[in-house]
Each structure stands twice: as structure tokens, then as C-alpha cells.
């Protein structure tokens, strides 16, 4: 089969003379015209003004053709980079949306369970508590999706709002309505009287510990998308662009429009061009492993699903604690606020059953299974094969898209040969010191920034660095969706003069409160 292909290839290239010079350039110009209208000589020229596709013999290329070929070579590689990462990027984006949706569903279920248990156990105050309950879970949702909120404060604010309702409807029930001023005085005493015992601190601790884990998972996935966007649009160095031109289009100048590079030659070029990306490999592998470690730790008090769906139980017990200590609480309230200044008495329906602090929970809790746990498990199983993505990217591009098959004539940078005989270097920046095809000066500074962010997020994922409130949002990320976010060497060929310092940065996962308020109407 290889012999047959070789014979066909030689027949197809019969326009190239035995001395290596093309007899005519008709086929070359036909292929070139597919890239857009251009002017070129009708036959071979000396090519004395060429800079990369230099040949001892005549050539079908002009300087303008060479310049356009270089643009095409760079565009082709960047298209291949984006194609190669598209599956990984889609996977992560899809699960980011799935996790956010799961958070929202859990929040609304927890809110509904709380309203139900209040209605079942403490019906006299349940309707008036709906607003405070909604605000609590809206704030918890905002915290999970990235807002810089103090969990201690939002939880305490809820209990502050709950205290006047419990005092009015349950502790001093049946004595008419209290004035707004008196209710505000009761509310102001909440943090000193501590009518709900340890419940506020316990709830805040549970939401913080489980919420930070869930929030960190989302933040890490946003960062991984930034990594992919950055590498998709990374600026290729001048040496790389010239090497790509030589590998992909210089054979066209000799009339070899159907040629493909030898595998070893392709590996040297691509490992040189993507040397900086290969440096991400170790940190990306650790990133995937760290995500698995975080997920494994998300159980018990770190299980966000379990915590959220258990909030109604904690709140039921908190109100029960206030009822058991009602006499003591009344004394403290009256000492600070005096006797209640009441409005005219209204018909009040007293539910004595609401005083039964030990009332068994009867709220219908919808069985959700382990939605969040199951989604994490599915995601990590699908992500695991991508852990070697950056380490094997150059080889993948050559094997799947660029190089010729084994046993076929191939382009070695100067001519068609049976095999590439030059030493093939390894991956990474250090290995390029002996690369015969591409000179690599050092790691790209933008890749260094990405590696620093991966190191930081890996420490957080591993629990080696404990994030303080809001610190997750200090890992700034950029969309990476515009080609203006290039890096590396910048010269006149890039057309990027004066681009430094213009990199825009945004904090991810900034969520508006209206998102949850609108979402709640569907439940």
C-alpha cells in the first residue's frame, strides 16, 4: 500500500523536475487562489527575495505569497488548537452550568422545606416569616455563586428578623399585636439575648464549610476555562511562525501542494512552538487530581446538599429552643423594651400545638437522591482522560492532523524523503535547547501567569491554603475569547504594537440578587 501511495505521489508531482525545480506553477497557483484573489507570476521565478522558503532552484512563490502563507500557517495552527480543546472546554462549561443549576434547585428546595415546617409547626407566624426565609436563602445562593457576602452576618440578620415574630406569635401569643417600634426593640436585642441558642453560629458554620467547598469548585472550573481560552489564543513566537511556514507551505513553492511533513519533523516544530504550553502539564494534572480530592472530602458537614436540605430541621429546633426558654426571654425583653405597646387587639388564632418544641418533623421532604454528588462523580469521570491534555498536545496535533503516515514520502523541511533522520526532542522549554527546527528563548510570560494561578487554586483545592471571605474572587480571570489577549514575542509581523498593558481582567461569578429572586417564582 505504501509503495502504491508513493507511486501516485510521484505521478502527482511530475511537474517538479529531477533537479527539484517546478516545471510550471499552475497547480500551486490554483491552490493559492483558494485562499483569496492574488497576483503572482505565471511561471517559476528565482525567489531571491524570499526569507523562509529559500531554494537553490527556481520557485513558484513570491515574497507576497510567502507572507500570506505565513499568516495562513499561523491561523491553521490556532484553529487546530481551538478544535483540540473544544471538547474539554464544552465539558467544563456544561458542568459549570449544571452545578449552578443544582445549587439553585437545592436553595429553593431548602427554602420550601423551611416554609413547610414553619407552617406545620408554627402556623401563627409562618406567613410573616416567608419574607425573612426568602431573603436568607437568596443570600445563601448569592454566596454560593460568587458574591462576597459574610455568611455570619446574613445568618444573624435572618435570626434578627425571626426573633420579633417568635416573640410576638409564640412566646407572648394571644395578647394582641405589638407596635412596630416595640417589634424593632425586640429585634435589636436578638444578638444579646440569644433566644435561639447556638443555632445561628451552627448554621453559619455549616453553610460556610460546605458552601466554600461548592464555591471553590465553581471558581476552579471558571479558572480552567480561562486556562483553555488563554492557550487557545496564545501568541506564537516569530521563530515558531517561520517554522510553521516552512513545514506547511514551503513545499508548495516547489510544486508539492499535496505534501505532508514527516512525523519527527512535525514533532520538533510543534514541540518547539508549544513548549510553553507543555509546562502547564504538571500543574494541570495536579489540578484534575485536586478536584477529585476536593470532591472526595465533600461529605458530612462539607456536603452542601446535605447541609442545605437539613436547614429546616435546624431552624425548627432553634425556634423550639426559644419556646423552652420563653419565660427567661420575656424577662430580658421587658427589662430592655418595657411592656409591649400594643395595637388594638385583633382576632388571633392561637395554635397551642406550636408550643410543642419536640413536635416530630412532618414537612414533606422531596427525595432528591444525591444530585450534586452524582453530577460531581460524572464530571470527574469524564474529565479524567483530559488530565494529560497539555502534555500530549503537540503529539496529538501531529498524529491526528499534520504529519504523514508511516512509510510514506514526507517533507523534512527541504525536500521529500522516506524518513526524518534528525533527532526528535522532548516536550517542555528545557528540552528545546537542542531543537534543530525552532529556537525557544524561554517560557511565555502569560503561561507563567496561568501556571501561578493553577498553583494557587491547587493549594486551595487541596486545603493547604484556607480561603478567607471573598478571597476566591481574588483569582482574577479573563474571558480569553478575543484574539487581543496574545502574549509572547511581539514584533511588526504581529501587528500588536502598543498592546501591552491593555489586558482586561474581570472577577468571575458575580451574581445579582435578582437572579435568585426571579428564580424563586418558579417554585
C-alpha positions in Angstrom: 0.0 0.0 0.0 2.9 2.3 0.9 4.5 1.6 -2.5 1.3 2.4 -4.3 0.9 5.7 -2.5 4.4 6.6 -3.3 3.9 5.9 -7.0 0.7 8.0 -7.0 2.5 10.8 -5.2 5.4 10.8 -7.7 2.9 11.0 -10.6 1.1 13.8 -9.0 4.4 15.7 -8.6 5.5 15.2 -12.2 5.6 18.9 -12.7 8.7 19.0 -10.5 11.9 18.4 -12.4 14.6 16.0 -11.4 16.7 18.9 -10.2 13.9 20.0 -7.7 12.6 22.9 -9.7 8.9 23.1 -10.7 8.3 23.0 -14.4 5.2 25.1 -14.1 3.3 26.7 -11.2 -0.3 26.2 -12.4 -1.3 23.8 -9.6 0.4 25.9 -7.0 -1.4 29.0 -8.1 -4.7 27.1 -8.3 -4.3 26.1 -4.6 -3.2 29.5 -3.6 -6.2 31.2 -5.3 -8.4 29.2 -2.9 -7.1 31.4 -0.1 -8.2 34.5 -1.9 -7.5 36.5 -5.0 -3.8 37.3 -5.5 -1.4 38.3 -8.2 1.6 36.0 -9.0 4.0 35.2 -11.8 2.8 32.7 -14.4 5.9 30.6 -14.1 8.8 29.8 -11.8 11.0 32.6 -10.5 14.3 32.9 -8.8 12.8 33.6 -5.4 15.7 35.8 -4.4 13.5 38.0 -2.1 12.1 35.0 -0.1 13.1 34.9 3.6 12.0 31.4 4.7 11.1 29.3 1.7 14.6 29.7 0.2 15.6 27.3 -2.5 18.7 26.8 -4.7 16.4 26.3 -7.7 13.5 28.2 -9.1 10.3 28.6 -7.1 6.6 29.2 -7.6 6.4 31.7 -4.6 6.9 35.4 -4.4 7.5 37.4 -1.2 3.8 38.4 -1.0 2.8 34.8 -1.3 5.3 33.8 1.4 3.9 36.5 3.7 0.3 35.3 3.1 1.4 31.7 3.6 2.8 32.6 7.0 -0.5 34.2 8.1 -2.3 31.0 6.9 0.1 28.7 8.7 -0.4 30.6 12.0 -4.2 30.7 11.5 -4.3 26.9 10.8 -2.5 26.1 14.0 -4.6 28.3 16.1 -7.7 26.8 14.6 -6.3 23.3 15.4 -5.6 24.4 19.0 -9.2 25.6 19.4 -10.6 22.4 17.8 -8.5 20.2 20.0 -9.6 21.9 23.2 -13.2 22.4 22.2 -14.4 19.1 23.8 -12.6 19.9 27.1 -14.0 23.4 27.1 -17.5 22.3 26.3 -17.4 19.6 29.1 -16.3 22.1 31.7 -18.8 24.8 30.6 -21.6 22.3 30.6 -20.9 21.2 34.1 -20.4 24.7 35.4 -24.0 25.4 34.3 -25.2 22.1 35.7 -23.6 22.8 39.1 -25.0 26.3 39.2 -28.5 24.9 38.4 -28.1 22.3 41.1 -27.2 24.9 43.6 -30.3 26.9 42.6 -32.6 23.9 42.9 -31.2 22.9 46.3 -31.6 26.5 47.6 -35.3 26.6 46.5 -36.0 23.1 47.9 -34.4 24.2 51.2 -36.5 27.3 51.3 -39.7 25.4 50.6 -38.9 22.8 53.3 -38.3 25.6 55.8 -41.6 27.3 54.9 -43.4 24.0 55.1 -42.0 23.1 58.6 -42.9 26.5 59.9 -46.4 26.1 58.5 -46.8 22.7 60.1 -45.2 23.5 63.5 -45.7 27.3 64.0 -48.6 28.3 61.7 -49.3 31.5 63.6 -46.1 33.1 62.4 -45.4 31.1 59.2 -46.9 33.6 56.7 -45.0 36.5 58.2 -41.7 34.6 58.2 -41.8 33.9 54.5 -40.0 37.1 53.6 -37.2 36.5 56.1 -36.8 32.9 54.9 -36.7 34.0 51.3 -34.0 36.6 52.0 -31.9 34.1 53.9 -31.8 31.6 51.1 -31.4 34.2 48.4 -28.3 35.4 50.2 -27.0 31.9 50.6 -27.4 31.4 46.9 -25.6 34.6 46.1 -22.8 33.5 48.3 -22.5 30.1 46.6 -22.4 31.7 43.2 -19.6 34.0 44.0 -20.8 37.1 45.8 -18.7 38.4 48.6 -21.1 38.1 51.5 -20.5 37.4 55.1 -22.3 34.2 56.0 -22.2 35.0 59.7 -23.9 38.3 59.0 -26.5 37.1 56.6 -27.5 34.2 59.0 -27.6 36.5 62.0 -29.7 39.0 60.1 -32.2 36.3 59.4 -32.4 35.3 63.1 -32.7 39.0 64.0 -35.8 39.2 61.8 -37.2 36.0 63.1 -37.0 36.9 66.8 -39.8 39.5 66.9 -42.1 37.0 65.1 -41.3 34.2 67.5 -41.7 36.6 70.5 -45.0 38.0 69.2 -46.7 34.9 68.0 -45.3 32.1 70.1 -43.8 33.4 73.4 -46.4 36.1 74.1 -49.1 34.9 71.8 -52.8 35.8 72.1 -52.2 39.3 73.6 -52.8 41.4 70.5 -50.4 42.9 68.1 -47.3 44.9 69.2 -46.4 48.2 67.7 -43.7 48.4 65.0 -41.5 50.4 67.4 -41.7 47.6 70.1 -41.0 44.9 67.4 -37.9 46.8 66.4 -36.7 47.0 70.0 -37.2 43.2 70.3 -35.2 42.7 67.1 -32.4 44.8 68.3 -32.0 42.6 71.4 -31.6 39.4 69.4 -27.8 39.3 69.5 -27.6 40.0 73.2 -30.5 37.8 74.4 -29.5 34.9 72.0 -33.0 33.4 72.0 -32.1 30.7 69.5 -29.1 29.4 71.5 -26.2 28.2 69.4 -28.3 27.8 66.2 -27.1 30.9 64.4 -23.4 30.0 64.8 -24.0 26.4 63.9 -26.0 27.3 60.8 -23.3 29.8 59.7 -20.5 27.3 60.2 -22.3 24.6 58.2 -23.1 26.9 55.3 -19.6 28.3 55.3 -17.8 25.0 55.4 -20.0 23.3 52.8 -20.5 26.4 50.8 -16.9 27.3 50.5 -16.2 23.8 49.0 -19.0 24.2 46.5 -18.0 27.8 45.7 -14.4 26.7 45.3 -15.4 24.0 42.9 -17.1 26.6 40.6 -14.3 29.0 40.9 -11.8 26.3 39.9 -13.8 25.4 36.9 -14.0 29.1 35.8 -10.2 29.3 36.1 -9.8 26.1 34.0 -11.8 27.7 31.2 -9.5 30.7 31.4 -6.5 28.4 31.0 -8.1 26.9 27.9 -9.0 30.3 26.5 -5.5 31.6 27.1 -3.8 28.7 25.4 -6.3 28.8 22.5 -5.2 32.3 21.7 -1.6 32.3 22.7 0.7 34.4 20.6 3.1 32.3 18.6 6.7 33.5 18.6 8.4 34.7 15.4 10.6 31.6 15.3 7.6 29.4 15.6 5.7 31.2 12.8 8.6 30.8 10.5 9.0 27.1 11.3 5.2 26.6 10.7 5.5 28.3 7.3 8.5 26.2 6.4 6.7 23.0 7.5 3.3 23.6 5.9 3.6 25.8 2.9 7.3 26.0 1.7 6.8 22.7 -0.2 4.1 24.5 -2.2 6.8 26.8 -3.5 8.4 23.7 -5.1 5.2 22.5 -6.6 4.5 20.0 -3.8 0.9 21.0 -2.9 -0.1 17.6 -1.6 2.9 17.0 0.7 2.8 16.4 4.5 5.6 16.8 7.0 7.4 13.8 8.4 6.2 12.9 11.9 9.6 13.5 13.5 9.9 16.9 11.7 6.4 17.8 12.8 7.1 16.9 16.4 10.2 19.1 16.5 8.3 22.0 15.1 5.2 21.6 17.3 7.0 20.8 20.5 9.1 23.9 19.9 6.0 26.1 19.2 4.0 24.6 22.1 7.0 24.3 24.6 5.4 26.8 27.0 2.1 25.1 26.9 3.8 21.8 27.8 4.9 23.5 31.0 1.3 23.6 32.1 1.1 19.8 32.0 2.3 19.1 35.6 0.0 21.7 37.1 -3.0 20.7 35.0 -2.6 17.1 36.1 -2.4 18.2 39.7 -5.5 20.4 39.1 -7.6 17.4 38.0 -6.3 15.3 40.9 -7.0 18.2 43.3 -10.6 18.4 42.0 -11.0 14.7 42.8 -9.6 15.2 46.3 -12.0 18.1 47.0 -15.0 16.1 45.8 -14.0 13.2 48.0 -13.9 15.5 51.0 -17.4 16.9 50.3 -19.4 14.7 52.7 -20.9 15.2 56.2 -20.6 18.9 57.2 -18.9 19.6 53.9 -21.7 18.1 51.9 -23.6 21.1 50.5 -26.6 19.1 49.6 -27.0 17.5 53.0 -26.4 20.9 54.8 -29.0 22.8 52.7 -31.7 20.1 52.9 -31.2 20.0 56.6 -31.5 23.7 57.3 -35.3 23.4 58.1 -34.5 20.9 60.9 -32.0 23.2 62.5 -34.4 26.2 62.2 -37.3 24.1 63.7 -35.1 23.2 66.7 -33.9 26.8 67.0 -37.5 28.1 67.5 -38.1 25.2 69.9 -35.1 26.4 72.0 -36.7 29.8 72.2 -40.0 28.4 73.3 -38.4 26.3 76.0 -36.7 29.5 77.3 -39.7 31.7 76.8 -40.0 32.9 80.4 -36.4 34.0 80.6 -36.5 35.7 77.2 -39.7 37.6 78.2 -38.0 39.0 81.3 -35.0 40.2 79.3 -37.1 41.8 76.6 -39.4 43.6 79.1 -36.3 44.8 81.1 -35.0 46.5 77.9 -38.1 47.3 76.0 -40.7 47.6 78.7 -44.2 46.3 78.5 -45.5 45.8 75.0 -47.1 48.9 73.4 -49.9 47.1 71.7 -52.3 47.9 68.9 -56.0 47.2 69.4 -56.4 43.5 69.9 -57.3 41.6 66.8 -58.8 38.1 66.5 -55.8 35.9 66.9 -55.9 32.2 66.2 -53.7 30.5 68.8 -52.2 27.2 67.9 -51.2 25.6 71.2 -49.6 22.8 69.3 -47.0 25.2 68.1 -45.5 25.2 71.6 -44.6 21.6 71.3 -40.9 22.1 70.6 -40.4 18.4 70.2 -43.1 18.1 67.5 -42.0 15.4 65.0 -41.0 16.9 61.6 -43.8 16.4 59.2 -42.7 18.5 56.3 -42.7 16.6 53.1 -39.1 16.5 52.1 -38.8 15.6 48.4 -36.3 12.9 47.8 -33.6 14.4 45.6 -31.1 11.5 45.8 -27.6 12.8 45.7 -27.9 15.2 42.7 -24.8 17.3 43.5 -22.7 14.2 44.4 -23.8 12.3 41.3 -23.0 15.3 39.0 -19.6 15.7 40.5 -18.9 12.0 40.1 -20.0 12.1 36.4 -18.0 15.2 35.7 -14.7 13.9 37.2 -15.0 10.6 35.4 -15.4 12.5 32.1 -12.6 15.0 32.9 -10.0 12.4 34.0 -8.9 11.4 30.4 -8.1 15.1 29.8 -5.6 15.2 32.6 -2.7 14.7 30.1 -4.1 17.2 27.6 -1.3 19.8 27.7 1.5 17.2 27.9 0.5 15.5 24.7 -1.0 18.4 22.7 1.9 18.7 20.2 1.9 14.9 19.5 -1.8 14.9 19.1 -1.8 17.7 16.5 0.9 16.0 14.5 -0.6 12.5 14.7 -4.2 13.5 14.0 -3.9 16.4 11.7 -0.5 17.4 10.3 2.1 14.7 9.7 2.2 12.0 7.0 1.6 8.3 7.7 4.3 5.8 8.3 6.1 4.5 5.2 5.1 7.5 3.1 7.2 10.1 1.4 7.2 13.2 3.6 8.6 16.7 3.8 11.6 17.2 6.0 11.9 21.0 5.6 13.9 21.0 2.4 12.8 18.0 0.3 10.7 14.9 0.1 12.2 11.9 1.9 11.4 8.4 3.1 12.0 9.4 6.8 13.2 12.2 9.0 16.6 11.4 10.3 17.2 14.3 12.7 16.9 13.8 16.5 13.4 14.4 17.9 13.5 16.5 21.1 11.2 16.1 24.1 8.4 18.3 25.4 8.8 21.4 27.5 11.0 24.5 27.4 14.3 22.9 28.6 14.1 20.2 26.0 14.1 22.7 23.2 17.8 23.7 23.7 18.7 21.1 21.1 15.7 21.6 18.8 17.0 21.9 15.2 13.8 23.4 13.9 12.6 26.1 16.4 14.6 28.2 18.8 12.8 28.7 22.1 14.1 31.6 24.3 12.1 30.8 27.5 8.6 30.3 28.9 5.9 32.7 27.7 5.1 35.2 30.4 1.3 34.7 30.0 1.8 31.0 30.5 3.7 31.8 33.7 0.7 33.8 34.9 -1.6 30.9 34.2 0.7 28.5 36.0 0.8 30.8 39.1 -3.0 30.8 39.1 -3.1 27.0 38.8 -0.6 26.6 41.7 -2.8 28.9 43.9 -6.1 27.2 43.1 -4.4 23.8 43.6 -3.4 24.8 47.1 -7.0 25.9 47.8 -8.4 22.7 46.4 -6.0 20.6 48.5 -6.9 22.5 51.7 -3.3 23.7 52.1 -4.4 27.3 51.9 -7.7 28.2 53.6 -9.6 31.0 51.6 -10.8 33.9 53.7 -14.1 35.5 52.9 -14.1 36.9 49.4 -10.6 35.6 48.6 -11.8 33.2 46.0 -12.7 36.2 43.9 -9.2 37.4 44.0 -8.2 34.8 41.5 -8.9 37.1 38.6 -9.9 35.6 35.3 -10.3 36.9 31.8 -12.6 35.7 29.1 -9.8 34.9 26.7 -12.3 35.0 23.9 -10.7 37.7 21.9 -7.6 37.4 19.9 -6.3 40.6 21.5 -5.1 38.6 24.5 -2.0 37.4 22.8 1.3 37.1 24.6 4.9 36.3 24.0 7.2 38.0 21.5 5.6 40.9 19.7 7.1 42.4 16.6 6.0 44.2 13.5 4.7 41.0 11.9 2.2 40.6 14.7 0.6 44.0 14.3 0.4 44.2 18.0 2.5 47.3 18.7 1.4 49.1 21.8 -0.8 46.3 23.0 1.0 45.9 26.4 -0.9 46.7 29.5 -4.3 46.5 27.9 -5.3 43.2 29.3 -8.7 43.4 30.8 -9.5 41.4 33.9 -12.8 40.7 35.5 -13.9 38.8 38.5 -16.0 35.7 37.7 -19.3 34.6 39.1 -20.6 38.0 40.0 -24.3 37.3 40.6 -27.1 39.7 41.0 -29.7 39.3 43.7 -32.5 39.5 41.2 -31.2 36.2 39.7 -32.5 34.3 42.7 -35.5 36.5 43.3 -36.7 35.8 39.8 -35.8 32.1 40.1 -37.9 31.7 43.2 -41.2 32.4 41.4 -41.0 29.1 39.7 -41.2 27.1 43.0 
